[in-house]
Amino acid sequence: MVNTLIAFLRSFHEITETEARLIEVAVEERYYKEGEYLLEPNRLCDELFFIVKGVLRIVMDHEKGNQIIHFFLKENQLCTILNSFNNGITASESIEAACDVDVLVFKRDQLLQLYTKIPYLKTVIDQINQQALLDKVTTRNGYLGHDSSKRYELFMMRQPEIALRVSLGDIASYLGITPQSLSRIRRKI
């Protein structure tokens, strides 16, 4: 699993074998079943996840008691609640497995130690996170102003690899429509 992470990081910056071994020692392999929390709501996020296999969802509990899915993240992406991770504050969001997931985990303290041994790594991870945030905004903005049928159509075109692996309830929450409406839309298509 670590080889996947190293290959991913090497697509942004050259990494020596010595540096690769340092990274390997700093990460922990974990497996989560669908529905399990990687980060529960109202907790401090002190871990950075690299998704090797599967899909994660960033979720926020709504005051009406239901959950709203803000984002899906898939293989070869980093995942954390950045404000909590960087600033040491409680996260209102949670991170959950949208399907069975294999991840590599950097604990915040271990990552900070790794930054002292591999100084350019912080810049690389910051750039990856910044680009990921821009991609999330672009993706979400692409759904704005469209009716529910068009949002579903766009989702199926833009994120088909996620659509095939997460529940219809998750898709409905992500698109801001009821599961019943999603069923009607799917029947029409």
Contact map, one row per residue, 1 for C-alpha under 8 A:
111110000000000000000000000010000000000000000000000100000000000000000000000000000000000000000000000000010000000000000000000000000000000000000000000000000000000000000000000000000000000000000
111111000000000000000001000000000000000000000000000000000000000000000000000000000000000000000000000000010000000000000000000000000000000000000000000000000000000000000000000000000000000000000
111111100000000000000000000000000000000000000000000000000000000000000000000000000000000000000000000000000000000000000000000000000000000000000000000000000000000000000000000000000000000000000
111111110000000000000000000000000000000000000000000100000000000000000000000100000000000000000000000000000000000000000000000000000000000000000000000000000000000000000000000000000000000000000
111111111000000000000000000000000000000000000000010100000000000000000000000100000000000000000000000000010000000000000000000000000000000000000000000000000000000000000000000000000000000000000
011111111100001000010010000000000000000000000000000000000000000000000000000000000000000000000000000000000000000000000000000000000000000000000000000000000000000000000000000000000000000000000
001111111110000000000000000000000000000000000000000000000000000000000000000000000000000000000000000000000000000000000000000000000000000000000000000000000000000000000000000000000000000000000
000111111111000000000000000000000000000000000000000000000000000000000000000100000000000000000000000000000000000000000000000000000000000000000000000000000000000000000000000000000000000000000
000011111111111000000000000000000000000000000000000000000000000000000000000000000000000000000000000000000000000000000000000100000000000000000000000000000000000000000000000000000000000000000
000001111111111000000000000000000000000000000000000000000000000000000000000000000000000000000000000000000000000000000000000000000000000000000000000000000000000000000000000000000000000000000
000000111111110000000000000000000000000000000000000000000000000000000000000000000000000000000000000000000000000000000000000000000000000000000000000000000000000000000000000000000000000000000
000000011111110000000000000000000000000000000000000000000000000000000000000000000000000000000000000000000000000000000000000100000000000000000000000000000000000000000000000000000000000000000
000000001111111000000000000000000000000000000000000000000000000000000000000000000000000000000000000000000000000000000000000100000000000000000000000000000000000000000000000000000000000000000
000000001111111100000000000000000000000000000000000000000000000000000000000000000000000000000000000000000000000000000000000000000000000000000000000000000000000000000000000000000000000000000
000001001100111110110000000000000000000000000000000000000000000000000000000000000000000000000000000000000000000000000000000000000000000000000000000000000000000000000000000000000000000000000
000000000000011111110000000000000000000000000000000000000000000000000000000000000000000000000000000000000000000000000000000000000000000000000000000000000000000000000000000000000000000000000
000000000000001111111000000000000000000000000000000000000000000000000000000000000000000000000000000000000000000000000000000000000000000000000000000000000000000000000000000000000000000000000
000000000000000111111100000000000000000000000000000000000000000000000000000000000000000000000000000000000000000000000000000000000000000000000000000000000000000000000000000000000000000000000
000000000000001111111110000000000000000000000000000000000000000000000000000000000000000000000000000000000000000000000100000000000000000000000000000000000000000000000000000000000000000000000
000001000000001111111111000000000000000000000000000000000000000000000000000000000000000000000000000000000000000000000000000000000000000000000000000000000000000000000000000000000000000000000
000000000000000011111111100000000000000000000000000000000000000000000000000000000000000000000000000000000000000000000000000000000000000000000000000000000000000000000000000000000000000000000
000000000000000001111111110000000000000000000000000000000000000000000000000000000000000000000000000000000000000001000000000000000000000000000000000000000000000000000000000000000000000000000
000001000000000000111111111000000000000000000000000000000000000000000000000000000000000000000000000000000000000001000000000000000000000000000000000000000000000000000000000000000000000000000
010000000000000000011111111000000000000000000000000000000000000000000000000000000000000000000000000000000000000000000000000000000000000000000000000000000000000000000000000000000000000000000
000000000000000000001111111100000000000000000000000000000000000000000000000000000000000000000000000000000000000000000000000000000000000000000000000000000000000000000000000000000000000000000
000000000000000000000111111100000000000000000000000000000000000000000000000000000000000000000000000000000100011001000000000000000000000000000000000000000000000000000000000000000000000000000
000000000000000000000011111110000000000000000000000000000000000000000000000000000000000000000000000000011110000000000000000000000000000000000000000000000000000000000000000000000000000000000
000000000000000000000000111111000000000000000000000000000000000000000000000000000000000000000000000000011100000000000000000000000000000000000000000000000000000000000000000000000000000000000
100000000000000000000000001111100000000000000000000000000000000000000000000000000000000000000000000001111000000000000000000000000000000000000000000000000000000000000000000000000000000000000
000000000000000000000000000111110000000000000000000000000000000000000000000000000000000000000000000001111000000000000000000000000000000000000000000000000000000000000000000000000000000000000
000000000000000000000000000011111000000000000000000000000000000000000000000000000000000000000000000111100000000000000000000000000000000000000000000000000000000000000000000000000000000000000
000000000000000000000000000001111101110000000000000000000000000000000000000000000000000000000000100111000000000000000000000000000000000000000000000000000000000000000000000000000000000000000
000000000000000000000000000000111111000000000000000000000000000000000000000000000000000000000000101110000000000000000000000000000000000000000000000000000000000000000000000000000000000000000
000000000000000000000000000000011111000000000000000000000000000000000000000000000000000000000001111110000000000000000000000000000000000000000000000000000000000000000000000000000000000000000
000000000000000000000000000000001111100000000000000000000000000000000000000000000000000000000001111000000000000000000000000000000000000000000000000000000000000000000000000000000000000000000
000000000000000000000000000000011111110000000000000000000000000000000000000000000000000000000001100000000000000000000000000000000000000000000000000000000000000000000000000000000000000000000
000000000000000000000000000000010011111100000000000000000000000000000000000000000000000000000111100000000000000000000000000000000000000000000000000000000000000000000000000000000000000000000
000000000000000000000000000000010001111100000000000000000000000000000000000000000000000000000111100000000000000000000000000000000000000000000000000000000000000000000000000000000000000000000
000000000000000000000000000000000000111110101000000000000000000000000000000000000000000000000111000000000000000000000000000000000000000000000000000000000000000000000000000000000000000000000
000000000000000000000000000000000000111111100000000000000000000000000000000000000000000000001110000000000000000000000000000000000000000000000000000000000000000000000000000000000000000000000
000000000000000000000000000000000000001111100000000000000001100000000000000000000000000000111110000000000000000000000000000000000000000000000000000000000000000000000000000000000000000000000
000000000000000000000000000000000000000111110000000000000000000000000000000000000000000001111100000000000000000000000000000000000000000000000000000000000000000000000000000000000000000000000
000000000000000000000000000000000000001111111000000000000000000000000000000000000000000001110000000000000000000000000000000000000000000000000000000000000000000000000000000000000000000000000
000000000000000000000000000000000000000001111100000000000000000000000000000000000001100111100000000000000000000000000000000000000000000000000000000000000000000000000000000000000000000000000
000000000000000000000000000000000000001000111110000000000000000000000000000000011001100111100000000000000000000000000000000000000000000000000000000000000000000000000000000000000000000000000
000000000000000000000000000000000000000000011111000000000000000000000000000000000001100100000000000000000011000000000000000000000000000000000000000000000000000000000000000000000000000000000
000000000000000000000000000000000000000000001111100000000000000000000000000000010000100000000000000000001111000000000000000000000000000000000000000000000000000000000000000000000000000000000
000000000000000000000000000000000000000000000111110000000000000000000000000001110000100000000000000000001111000000000000000000000000000000000000000000000000000000000000000000000000000000000
000000000000000000000000000000000000000000000011111000000000000000000000000001110000000000000000000000111100000000000000000000000000000000000000000000000000000000000000000000000000000000000
000010000000000000000000000000000000000000000001111100000000000000000000001111100000000000000000000000111000000000000000000000000000000000000000000000000000000000000000000000000000000000000
000000000000000000000000000000000000000000000000111111100000000000000000111111100000000000000000000011110000000000000000000000000000000000000000000000000000000000000000000000000000000000000
100110000000000000000000000000000000000000000000011111000000000000000000001100000000000000000000000011110000000000000000000000000000000000000000000000000000000000000000000000000000000000000
000000000000000000000000000000000000000000000000001111100000000000000000011000000000000000000000000111100000000000000000000000000000000000000000000000000000000000000000000000000000000000000
000000000000000000000000000000000000000000000000001111110000000000000000011000000000000000000000111111000000000000000000000000000000000000000000000000000000000000000000000000000000000000000
000000000000000000000000000000000000000000000000001011111000000000000001111000000000000000000000111110000000000000000000000000000000000000000000000000000000000001001100000000000000000000000
000000000000000000000000000000000000000000000000000001111100000000000001110000000000000000000011111010000000000000000000000000000000000000000000000000000000000000000000000000000000000000000
000000000000000000000000000000000000000000000000000000111110000000001111100000000000000000000011110000000000000000000000000000000000000000000000000000000000000000000000000000000000000000000
000000000000000000000000000000000000000000000000000000011111000000001111000000000000000000001111000000000000000000000000000000000000000000000000000000000000000000000000000000000000000000000
000000000000000000000000000000000000000000000000000000001111100000111110000000000000000000001111000000000000000000000000000000000000000000000000000000000000000000000000000000000000000000000
000000000000000000000000000000000000000010000000000000000111110000111100000000000000000000011100000000000000000000000000000000000000000000000000000000000000000000000000000000000000000000000
000000000000000000000000000000000000000010000000000000000011111011110000000000000000000000001000000000000000000000000000000000000000000000000000000000000000000000000000000000000000000000000
000000000000000000000000000000000000000000000000000000000001111111110000000000000000000000000000000000000000000000000000000000000000000000000000000000000000000000000000000000000000000000000
000000000000000000000000000000000000000000000000000000000000111111000000000000000000000000000000000000000000000000000000000000000000000000000000000000000000000000000000000000000000000000000
000000000000000000000000000000000000000000000000000000000000011111000000000000000000000000000000000000000000000000000000000000000000000000000000000000000000000000000000000000000000000000000
000000000000000000000000000000000000000000000000000000000000111111100000000000000000000000000000000000000000000000000000000000000000000000000000000000000000000000000000000000000000000000000
000000000000000000000000000000000000000000000000000000000000111111110000000000000000000000000000000000000000000000000000000000000000000000000000000000000000000000000000000000000000000000000
000000000000000000000000000000000000000000000000000000000011110011111000000000000000000000000000000000000000000000000000000000000000000000000000000000000000000000000000000010000000000000000
000000000000000000000000000000000000000000000000000000000011110001111100000000000000000000000000000000000000000000000000000000000000000000000000000000000000000000000000000011010000000000000
000000000000000000000000000000000000000000000000000000001111000000111111000000000000000000000000000000000000000000000000000000000000000000000000000000000000000000000000010011000000000000000
000000000000000000000000000000000000000000000000000000001111000000011111000000000000000000000000000000000000000000000000000000000000000000000000000000000000000000000000000001000000000000000
000000000000000000000000000000000000000000000000000000001110000000001111100000000000000000000000000000000000000000000000000000000000000100000000000000000000000000000000000001000000000000000
000000000000000000000000000000000000000000000000000000111100000000001111110000000000000000000000000000000000000000000000000000000000000000000000000000000000000001000000000000000000000000000
000000000000000000000000000000000000000000000000001000111000000000000011111010100000000000000000000000000000000000000000000000000000000000000000000000000000000000000000000000000000000000000
000000000000000000000000000000000000000000000000001011110000000000000001111110000000000000000000000000000000000000000000000000000000000000000000000000000000000001000000000000000000000000000
000000000000000000000000000000000000000000000000011111100000000000000000111110000000000000000000000000000000000000000000000000000000000000000000000000000000000000000000000000000000000000000
000110010000000000000000000000000000000000000000011100000000000000000000011111000000000000000000000000000000000000000000000000000000000000000000000000000000000000000000000000000000000000000
000000000000000000000000000000000000000000000000011000000000000000000000111111100000000000000000000000000000000000000000000000000000000000000000000000000000000000000000000000000000000000000
000000000000000000000000000000000000000000000001111000000000000000000000000111110000000000000000000000000000000000000000000000011000000000000000000000000000000000000000000000000000000000000
000000000000000000000000000000000000000000000001111000000000000000000000100011111000000000000000000000000000000000000000000000000000000000000000000000000000000000000000000000000000000000000
000000000000000000000000000000000000000000001011100000000000000000000000000001111100100000000010000000000000000000000000000000000000000000000000000000000000000000000000000000000000000000000
000000000000000000000000000000000000000000001000000000000000000000000000000000111111100000101000000000000000000000000000000000000000000000000000000000000000000000000000000000000000000000000
000000000000000000000000000000000000000000000000000000000000000000000000000000011111110000000000000000000000000000000000000000000000000000000000000000000000000000000000000000000000000000000
000000000000000000000000000000000000000000000000000000000000000000000000000000001111111110100000000000000000000000000000000000000000000000000000000000000000000000000000000000000000000000000
000000000000000000000000000000000000000000011100000000000000000000000000000000001111111111100000000000000000000000000000000000000000000000000000000000000000000000000000000000000000000000000
000000000000000000000000000000000000000000011111000000000000000000000000000000011111111110000000000000000001000000000000000000000000000000000000000000000000000000000000000000000000000000000
000000000000000000000000000000000000000000000000000000000000000000000000000000000111111100000000000000000000000000000000000000000000000000000000000000000000000000000000000000000000000000000
000000000000000000000000000000000000000000000000000000000000000000000000000000000011111110000000000000000000000000000000000000000000000000000000000000000000000000000000000000000000000000000
000000000000000000000000000000000000000000011100000000000000000000000000000000000011111111000000000000000000000000000000000000000000000000000000000000000000000000000000000000000000000000000
000000000000000000000000000000000000000000011000000000000000000000000000000000000011101111100000000000000000000000000000000000000000000000000000000000000000000000000000000000000000000000000
000000000000000000000000000000000000000001111000000000000000000000000000000000000001000111110000000000000000000000000000000000000000000000000000000000000000000000000000000000000000000000000
000000000000000000000000000000000000000011111000000000000000000000000000000000001011000011111100000000000000000000000000000000000000000000000000000000000000000000000000000000000000000000000
000000000000000000000000000000000000000011100000000000000001000000000000000000000000000001111100000000000000000000000000000000000000000000000000000000000000000000000000000000000000000000000
000000000000000000000000000000000000000111000000000000000111100000000000000000001000000000111110000000000000000000000000000000000000000000000000000000000000000000000000000000000000000000000
000000000000000000000000000000000000111111000000000000000111000000000000000000000000000000111111000000000000000000000000000000000000000000000000000000000000000000000000000000000000000000000
000000000000000000000000000000000000111110000000000000011110000000000000000000010000000000001111100000000000000000000000000000000000000000000000000000000000000000000000000000000000000000000
000000000000000000000000000000000111111000000000000000011110000000000000000000000000000000000111110000000000000000000000000000000000000000000000000000000000000000000000000000000000000000000
000000000000000000000000000000011111110000000000000001111000000000000000000000000000000000000011111110000000000000000000000000000000000000000000000000000000000000000000000000000000000000000
000000000000000000000000000000000110000000000000000001111000000000000000000000000000000000000001111110000000000000000000000000000000000000000000000000000000000000001110010000000000000000000
000000000000000000000000000000001110000000000000000001110000000000000000000000000000000000000000111110000000000000000000000000000000000000000000000000000000000000001100000000000000000000000
000000000000000000000000000000111100000000000000000011100000000000000000000000000000000000000000111111000000000000000000000000000000000000000000000000000000000000000000000000000000000000000
000000000000000000000000000000111100000000000000001111110000000000000000000000000000000000000000111111100000000000000000000000000000000000000000000000000000000000000000000000000000000000000
000000000000000000000000000011110000000000000000001111000000000000000000000000000000000000000000000111110000000000000000000000000000000000000000000000000000000000000000000000000000000000000
000000000000000000000000000011100000000000000000111110000000000000000000000000000000000000000000000011111000000000000000000000000000000000000000000000000000000000000000000000000000000000000
110010000000000000000000001111000000000000000000111100000000000000000000000000000000000000000000000001111100000000000000000000000000000000000000000000000000000000000000000000000000000000000
000000000000000000000000001111000000000000000011110000000000000000000000000000000000000000000000000000111110000000000000000000000000000000000000000000000000000000000000000000000000000000000
000000000000000000000000011100000000000000000011100000000000000000000000000000000000000000000000000000011111011000000000000000000000000000000000000000000000000000000000000000000000000000000
000000000000000000000000001000000000000000000111000000000000000000000000000000000000000000000000000000001111111000000000000000000000000000000000000000000000000000000000000000000000000000000
000000000000000000000000000000000000000000000111000000000000000000000000000000000000100000000000000000000111111100000000000000000000000000000000000000000000000000000000000000000000000000000
000000000000000000000000000000000000000000000000000000000000000000000000000000000000000000000000000000000011111110000000000000000000000000000000000000000000000000000000000000000000000000000
000000000000000000000000010000000000000000000000000000000000000000000000000000000000000000000000000000000111111111000000000000000000000000000000000000000000000000000000000000000000000000000
000000000000000000000000010000000000000000000000000000000000000000000000000000000000000000000000000000000111111111100000000000000000000000000000000000000000000000000000000000000000000000000
000000000000000000000000000000000000000000000000000000000000000000000000000000000000000000000000000000000001111111110000000000000000000000000000000000000000000000000000000000000000000000000
000000000000000000000000000000000000000000000000000000000000000000000000000000000000000000000000000000000000111111111000000000000000000000000000000000000000000000000000000000000000000000000
000000000000000000000110010000000000000000000000000000000000000000000000000000000000000000000000000000000000011111111110100000000000000000000000000000000000000000000000000000000000000000000
000000000000000000000000000000000000000000000000000000000000000000000000000000000000000000000000000000000000001111111111110000000000000000000000000000000000000000000000000000000000000000000
000000000000000000000000000000000000000000000000000000000000000000000000000000000000000000000000000000000000000111111110000000000000000000000000000000000000000000000000000000000000000000000
000000000000000000000000000000000000000000000000000000000000000000000000000000000000000000000000000000000000000011111110000000000000000000000000000000000000000000000000000000000000000000000
000000000000000000100000000000000000000000000000000000000000000000000000000000000000000000000000000000000000000001111111100000000000000000000000000000000000000000000000000000000000000000000
000000000000000000000000000000000000000000000000000000000000000000000000000000000000000000000000000000000000000001111111111000000000000000000000000000000000000000000000000000000000000000000
000000000000000000000000000000000000000000000000000000000000000000000000000000000000000000000000000000000000000000100111111100000000000000000000000000000000000000000000000000000000000000000
000000000000000000000000000000000000000000000000000000000000000000000000000000000000000000000000000000000000000001100111111110000000000000000000000000000000000000000000000000000000000000000
000000000000000000000000000000000000000000000000000000000000000000000000000000000000000000000000000000000000000000100011111111000000000000000000000000000000000000000000000000000000000000000
000000000000000000000000000000000000000000000000000000000000000000000000000000000000000000000000000000000000000000000011111111100000000000000000000000000000000000000000000000000000000000000
000000001001100000000000000000000000000000000000000000000000000000000000000000000000000000000000000000000000000000000001111111110000000000000000000000000000000000000000000000000000000000000
000000000000000000000000000000000000000000000000000000000000000000000000000000000000000000000000000000000000000000000000111111111000000000000000000000000000000000000000000000000000000000000
000000000000000000000000000000000000000000000000000000000000000000000000000000000000000000000000000000000000000000000000011111111100000000000000000000000000000000000000000000000000000000000
000000000000000000000000000000000000000000000000000000000000000000000000000000000000000000000000000000000000000000000000001111111110000000000000000000000000000000000000000000000000000000000
000000000000000000000000000000000000000000000000000000000000000000000000000001000000000000000000000000000000000000000000000111111111000000000000000000000000000000000000000000000000000000000
000000000000000000000000000000000000000000000000000000000000000000000000000001000000000000000000000000000000000000000000000011111111100000000000000000000000000000000000000000000000000000000
000000000000000000000000000000000000000000000000000000000000000000000000000000000000000000000000000000000000000000000000000001111111110000000000000000000000000000000000000000000000000000000
000000000000000000000000000000000000000000000000000000000000000000000000000000000000000000000000000000000000000000000000000000111111111000000000000000000000000000000000000000000000000000000
000000000000000000000000000000000000000000000000000000000000000000000000000000000000000000000000000000000000000000000000000000011111111100000000000000000000000000000000000000000000000000000
000000000000000000000000000000000000000000000000000000000000000000000000000000000000000000000000000000000000000000000000000000001111111110000000000000000000000000000000000000000000000000000
000000000000000000000000000000000000000000000000000000000000000000000000000000000000000000000000000000000000000000000000000000000111111111000000000000000000000000000000000000000000000000000
000000000000000000000000000000000000000000000000000000000000000000000000000000000000000000000000000000000000000000000000000000000011111111100000000000000000000000000000000000000000000000000
000000000000000000000000000000000000000000000000000000000000000000000010000000000000000000000000000000000000000000000000000000000001111111110000000000000000000000000000000000000000000000000
000000000000000000000000000000000000000000000000000000000000000000000000000000000000000000000000000000000000000000000000000000000000111111111000000000000000000000000000000000000000000000000
000000000000000000000000000000000000000000000000000000000000000000000000000000000000000000000000000000000000000000000000000000000000011111111100000000000000000000000000000000000000000000000
000000000000000000000000000000000000000000000000000000000000000000000000000000000000000000000000000000000000000000000000000000000000001111111110000000000000000000000000000000000000000000000
000000000000000000000000000000000000000000000000000000000000000000000000000000000000000000000000000000000000000000000000000000000000000111111111000000000000000000000000000000000000000000000
000000000000000000000000000000000000000000000000000000000000000000000000000000000000000000000000000000000000000000000000000000000000000011111111000000000000000000000000000000000000000000000
000000000000000000000000000000000000000000000000000000000000000000000000000000000000000000000000000000000000000000000000000000000000000001111111000000000000000000000000000000000000000000000
000000000000000000000000000000000000000000000000000000000000000000000000000000000000000000000000000000000000000000000000000000000000000000111111110000100100000000000000000000100000000000000
000000000000000000000000000000000000000000000000000000000000000000000000000000000000000000000000000000000000000000000000000000000000000000011111110000000000000000000000000000000000000000000
000000000000000000000000000000000000000000000000000000000000000000000000000000000000000000000000000000000000000000000000000000000000000000000011111000000000000000000000000000000000000000000
000000000000000000000000000000000000000000000000000000000000000000000000000000000000000000000000000000000000000000000000000000000000000000000011111111100000000000000000000000000000000000000
000000000000000000000000000000000000000000000000000000000000000000000000000000000000000000000000000000000000000000000000000000000000000000000000111111100000000000000000000000000000000000000
000000000000000000000000000000000000000000000000000000000000000000000000000000000000000000000000000000000000000000000000000000000000000000000000011111110000000000000000000000111000000000000
000000000000000000000000000000000000000000000000000000000000000000000000000000000000000000000000000000000000000000000000000000000000000000000000011111111000000000000000000000000000000010000
000000000000000000000000000000000000000000000000000000000000000000000000000000000000000000000000000000000000000000000000000000000000000000000000011111111100000000000000000000000000000000000
000000000000000000000000000000000000000000000000000000000000000000000000000000000000000000000000000000000000000000000000000000000000000000000010011111111110000000000000000000100000000000000
000000000000000000000000000000000000000000000000000000000000000000000000000000000000000000000000000000000000000000000000000000000000000000000000000111111111000000000000000000100000010000000
000000000000000000000000000000000000000000000000000000000000000000000000000000000000000000000000000000000000000000000000000000000000000000000000000011111111100000000000000000000000000000000
000000000000000000000000000000000000000000000000000000000000000000000000000000000000000000000000000000000000000000000000000000000000000000000010000001111111110000000000000000000000000000000
000000000000000000000000000000000000000000000000000000000000000000000000000000000000000000000000000000000000000000000000000000000000000000000000000000111111111100100000000000000000000000000
000000000000000000000000000000000000000000000000000000000000000000000000000000000000000000000000000000000000000000000000000000000000000000000000000000011111111100100000000000000000000000000
000000000000000000000000000000000000000000000000000000000000000000000000000000000000000000000000000000000000000000000000000000000000000000000000000000001111111100000000000000000000000000000
000000000000000000000000000000000000000000000000000000000000000000000000000000000000000000000000000000000000000000000000000000000000000000000000000000000111111100000000000000000000000000000
000000000000000000000000000000000000000000000000000000000000000000000000000000000000000000000000000000000000000000000000000000000000000000000000000000000011111111100000000000000000000000000
000000000000000000000000000000000000000000000000000000000000000000000000000000000000000000000000000000000000000000000000000000000000000000000000000000000011111111110000000000000000000000000
000000000000000000000000000000000000000000000000000000000000000000000000000000000000000000000000000000000000000000000000000000000000000000000000000000000000001111111000000000000000000000000
000000000000000000000000000000000000000000000000000000100000000000000001010000000000000000000000000000000000000000000000000000000000000000000000000000000000001111111100000000000000000000000
000000000000000000000000000000000000000000000000000000000000000000000000000000000000000000000000000000000000000000000000000000000000000000000000000000000011001111111110001000000000000000000
000000000000000000000000000000000000000000000000000000000000000000000000000000000000000000000000000000000000000000000000000000000000000000000000000000000000000111111100000000000000000000000
000000000000000000000000000000000000000000000000000000100000000000000000000000000000000000000000011000000000000000000000000000000000000000000000000000000000000011111110000000000000000000000
000000000000000000000000000000000000000000000000000000100000000000000000000000000000000000000000011000000000000000000000000000000000000000000000000000000000000001111111011000000000000000000
000000000000000000000000000000000000000000000000000000000000000000000000000000000000000000000000010000000000000000000000000000000000000000000000000000000000000000101111111000000000000000000
000000000000000000000000000000000000000000000000000000000000000000000000000000000000000000000000000000000000000000000000000000000000000000000000000000000000000000000111111100000010010000000
000000000000000000000000000000000000000000000000000000000000000000000000000000000000000000000000000000000000000000000000000000000000000000000000000000000000000000000011111110000010000000000
000000000000000000000000000000000000000000000000000000000000000000001000000000000000000000000000010000000000000000000000000000000000000000000000000000000000000000000111111111000000000000000
000000000000000000000000000000000000000000000000000000000000000000000000000000000000000000000000000000000000000000000000000000000000000000000000000000000000000000100111111111100000000000000
000000000000000000000000000000000000000000000000000000000000000000000000000000000000000000000000000000000000000000000000000000000000000000000000000000000000000000000001111111111110010000000
000000000000000000000000000000000000000000000000000000000000000000111000000000000000000000000000000000000000000000000000000000000000000000000000000000000000000000000000111111111110000000000
000000000000000000000000000000000000000000000000000000000000000000011110000000000000000000000000000000000000000000000000000000000000000000000000000000000000000000000000011111111000000000000
000000000000000000000000000000000000000000000000000000000000000000000000000000000000000000000000000000000000000000000000000000000000000000000010000100110000000000000000001111111000000000000
000000000000000000000000000000000000000000000000000000000000000000010000000000000000000000000000000000000000000000000000000000000000000000000000000100000000000000000000000111111100000000000
000000000000000000000000000000000000000000000000000000000000000000000000000000000000000000000000000000000000000000000000000000000000000000000000000100000000000000000000000111111110110000000
000000000000000000000000000000000000000000000000000000000000000000000000000000000000000000000000000000000000000000000000000000000000000000000000000000000000000000000000000110011111110000000
000000000000000000000000000000000000000000000000000000000000000000000000000000000000000000000000000000000000000000000000000000000000000000000000000000000000000000000001100110001111111000000
000000000000000000000000000000000000000000000000000000000000000000000000000000000000000000000000000000000000000000000000000000000000000000000000000000000000000000000000000000000111111100000
000000000000000000000000000000000000000000000000000000000000000000000000000000000000000000000000000000000000000000000000000000000000000000000000000000000000000000000000000000001111111110000
000000000000000000000000000000000000000000000000000000000000000000000000000000000000000000000000000000000000000000000000000000000000000000000000000000010000000000000001000100001111111111000
000000000000000000000000000000000000000000000000000000000000000000000000000000000000000000000000000000000000000000000000000000000000000000000000000000000000000000000000000000000011111111100
000000000000000000000000000000000000000000000000000000000000000000000000000000000000000000000000000000000000000000000000000000000000000000000000000000000000000000000000000000000001111111110
000000000000000000000000000000000000000000000000000000000000000000000000000000000000000000000000000000000000000000000000000000000000000000000000000010000000000000000000000000000000111111111
000000000000000000000000000000000000000000000000000000000000000000000000000000000000000000000000000000000000000000000000000000000000000000000000000000000000000000000000000000000000011111111
000000000000000000000000000000000000000000000000000000000000000000000000000000000000000000000000000000000000000000000000000000000000000000000000000000000000000000000000000000000000001111111
000000000000000000000000000000000000000000000000000000000000000000000000000000000000000000000000000000000000000000000000000000000000000000000000000000000000000000000000000000000000000111111
000000000000000000000000000000000000000000000000000000000000000000000000000000000000000000000000000000000000000000000000000000000000000000000000000000000000000000000000000000000000000011111
